[in-house]
Amino acid sequence: MRTIALRLHPGHDLKHELRALCEREDIRAGWILTCVGSLARLRLRLAGATDHLVRDGRFEIVSLTGTLSRHGSHLHLAAADEQGVTVGGHLVDGCVVRTTAELVVGVADQLVFRREPDPATGFDELVVER
């Protein structure tokens, strides 16, 4: 397993930076090992929703999990506001780092993660290749 650690700075878009990391490091099969930090803007697609939840404020990243690949990623984020109220959903563009986001990513160079349409779900789903 290859491990990559990085820090994102204020103003960075979390999903955009993860896509850029996949391209820069040629990540074909990766996953989030850990992420801590804060957001000034939270933007998520909630379960079954078509519109995005958008909130501005101070949010702590409670959890970021999912698969990464230059061929398509699938990431879920949970974040808590100043009262500890937590919301989670599908990470989309527009989650803006407030102070920092410290990430550690694992990579399996012998695998390839792809996303392909699945007629049973109607979504692009994970396909694992060796």
Protein Blocks (a to p, Z undefined) as FASTA:
>chain_A
ZZddddddehiafklmmmmmmmmnopabdcdfbdcdddfbdcdddehiabdcddeddddd
fbdcddddfkbpadddddddfkopacdddddehiacfkbccddddddfkbccdddddfkn
opacddddZZ
